Amino acid sequence: MPERAALITGASGGIGLAIAAVLAEEGYGLTLSARRPEKLDSAVAHLRDAGHEVETVAANVADEEELKSVFTAHEARFGRLDVLVNNAGVGIGAAAAEIETRFLDMQLAVNLRSVILGTREGLPLLRKAGAEHRKALIVNTASIAGKTGQPWLSIYGATKAAVLNYSVATEREVGGEGIACTALAPAFVDTDMTDFVKESVPAEAMIRPSDIGEAVRMLLKVSPNCHIPEIVFTRPGEAVDAP
Ligand SMILES: NC(=O)c1ccc[n+]([C@@H]2O[C@H](COP(=O)([O-])OP(=O)(O)OC[C@H]3O[C@@H](n4cnc5c(N)ncnc54)[C@H](OP(=O)(O)O)[C@@H]3O)[C@@H](O)[C@H]2O)c1
């Protein structure tokens, strides 16, 4: 049984899978979740082949019971939670006058509500880990889109701004219990999510998913006396409030 364990949502590709690879290298047992079980299992095959302990749970984080089932499965397998990565997210662009309610609700549920519910579900075990070694960690994947208003991505940006604010509140609530909370705020990362923009911003010019993974590795390495509430990732020369 691994000495430490982590749970990551949205882990079947992109940023979540890159963070999973780093946590596996650092010796964590992993529970990885996403909606599509086949994609999830094939995405994590290389981790299992390398001998890492990986539990997979297919779940839609917009559904409270499904989200809870990820935490139940994780506890049954590992019995502890040292790192929680609330990473699942979706972005659906629309002009303000043409927003469809179902896409508004979806983005609120996946990008914001699941972060709040996931944190609630994770806290009992995270508190035990924090009391044990003062290096428990919550990572919330926000976005640089949360740093300023984003035309045609107004809902996405608003959910991510809320995640940034919620992460600070979480850090201030539980930081004294040995649990750090860090929000990640990347600009364009080369994942499936950014396929829509790759004609104007080539994939080769984007941040690598592994860059985000390495930032999480740094969060694991800093001393318990150092909490890092937010990490902003920009492309070279880009302003933090760039679209
Ligand atoms: N790529 C960027 O440029 C960028 C920049 C800033 C922030 N982010 C944020 O980074 C996070 C990861 O994005 P990514 O770029 O890695 O995207 P991605 O490659 O599209 O991966 C998204 C992951 O989330 C899962 N997912 C989507 N909806 C879900 C739901 N309702 N319930 C459970 N899992 C769900 C997907 O699997 P299934 O589809 O099978 O569920 C997949 O594993 C998101 O929060 C995103 O907003 C991305």
PDBQT file of the ligand as one rigid body, heavy atoms in Angstrom, charges set to zero:
ROOT
HETATM    1  N1  LIG A 301      -6.271  23.671 -21.593  1.00  0.00    +0.000 N 
HETATM    2  C1  LIG A 301      -6.196  24.931 -21.185  1.00  0.00    +0.000 C 
HETATM    3  O1  LIG A 301      -5.732  25.821 -21.913  1.00  0.00    +0.000 OA
HETATM    4  C2  LIG A 301      -6.656  25.295 -19.810  1.00  0.00    +0.000 A 
HETATM    5  C3  LIG A 301      -6.276  26.558 -19.322  1.00  0.00    +0.000 A 
HETATM    6  C4  LIG A 301      -6.688  26.909 -18.057  1.00  0.00    +0.000 A 
HETATM    7  C5  LIG A 301      -7.425  26.048 -17.294  1.00  0.00    +0.000 A 
HETATM    8  N2  LIG A 301      -7.783  24.830 -17.785  1.00  0.00    +0.000 N 
HETATM    9  C6  LIG A 301      -8.559  23.956 -16.919  1.00  0.00    +0.000 C 
HETATM   10  O2  LIG A 301      -7.839  22.756 -16.726  1.00  0.00    +0.000 OA
HETATM   11  C7  LIG A 301      -8.760  21.702 -16.401  1.00  0.00    +0.000 C 
HETATM   12  C8  LIG A 301      -8.441  20.511 -17.262  1.00  0.00    +0.000 C 
HETATM   13  O3  LIG A 301      -8.614  20.885 -18.617  1.00  0.00    +0.000 OA
HETATM   14  P1  LIG A 301      -7.796  20.256 -19.833  1.00  0.00    +0.000 P 
HETATM   15  O4  LIG A 301      -7.310  21.367 -20.641  1.00  0.00    +0.000 OA
HETATM   16  O5  LIG A 301      -6.859  19.235 -19.319  1.00  0.00    +0.000 OA
HETATM   17  O6  LIG A 301      -9.023  19.608 -20.628  1.00  0.00    +0.000 OA
HETATM   18  P2  LIG A 301      -9.254  18.199 -21.315  1.00  0.00    +0.000 P 
HETATM   19  O7  LIG A 301      -8.004  17.691 -21.932  1.00  0.00    +0.000 OA
HETATM   20  O8  LIG A 301     -10.464  18.412 -22.140  1.00  0.00    +0.000 OA
HETATM   21  O9  LIG A 301      -9.602  17.250 -20.082  1.00  0.00    +0.000 OA
HETATM   22  C9  LIG A 301     -10.761  17.433 -19.335  1.00  0.00    +0.000 C 
HETATM   23  C10 LIG A 301     -10.922  16.266 -18.389  1.00  0.00    +0.000 C 
HETATM   24  O10 LIG A 301     -12.090  16.468 -17.579  1.00  0.00    +0.000 OA
HETATM   25  C11 LIG A 301     -12.987  15.387 -17.776  1.00  0.00    +0.000 C 
HETATM   26  N3  LIG A 301     -14.337  15.925 -17.640  1.00  0.00    +0.000 N 
HETATM   27  C12 LIG A 301     -14.957  16.836 -18.413  1.00  0.00    +0.000 A 
HETATM   28  N4  LIG A 301     -16.211  17.043 -17.975  1.00  0.00    +0.000 NA
HETATM   29  C13 LIG A 301     -16.369  16.248 -16.878  1.00  0.00    +0.000 A 
HETATM   30  C14 LIG A 301     -17.453  15.995 -16.004  1.00  0.00    +0.000 A 
HETATM   31  N5  LIG A 301     -18.637  16.609 -16.140  1.00  0.00    +0.000 N 
HETATM   32  N6  LIG A 301     -17.265  15.113 -14.990  1.00  0.00    +0.000 NA
HETATM   33  C15 LIG A 301     -16.095  14.476 -14.845  1.00  0.00    +0.000 A 
HETATM   34  N7  LIG A 301     -15.037  14.668 -15.648  1.00  0.00    +0.000 NA
HETATM   35  C16 LIG A 301     -15.185  15.541 -16.660  1.00  0.00    +0.000 A 
HETATM   36  C17 LIG A 301     -12.634  14.818 -19.157  1.00  0.00    +0.000 C 
HETATM   37  O11 LIG A 301     -12.989  13.460 -19.351  1.00  0.00    +0.000 OA
HETATM   38  P3  LIG A 301     -14.484  13.041 -19.844  1.00  0.00    +0.000 P 
HETATM   39  O12 LIG A 301     -14.792  13.942 -20.996  1.00  0.00    +0.000 OA
HETATM   40  O13 LIG A 301     -14.413  11.594 -20.191  1.00  0.00    +0.000 OA
HETATM   41  O14 LIG A 301     -15.343  13.275 -18.650  1.00  0.00    +0.000 OA
HETATM   42  C18 LIG A 301     -11.114  14.952 -19.101  1.00  0.00    +0.000 C 
HETATM   43  O15 LIG A 301     -10.560  13.913 -18.321  1.00  0.00    +0.000 OA
HETATM   44  C19 LIG A 301     -10.147  22.291 -16.600  1.00  0.00    +0.000 C 
HETATM   45  O16 LIG A 301     -10.668  22.683 -15.339  1.00  0.00    +0.000 OA
HETATM   46  C20 LIG A 301      -9.896  23.514 -17.454  1.00  0.00    +0.000 C 
HETATM   47  O17 LIG A 301     -10.898  24.479 -17.287  1.00  0.00    +0.000 OA
HETATM   48  C21 LIG A 301      -7.412  24.429 -19.032  1.00  0.00    +0.000 A 
ENDROOT
TORSDOF 0
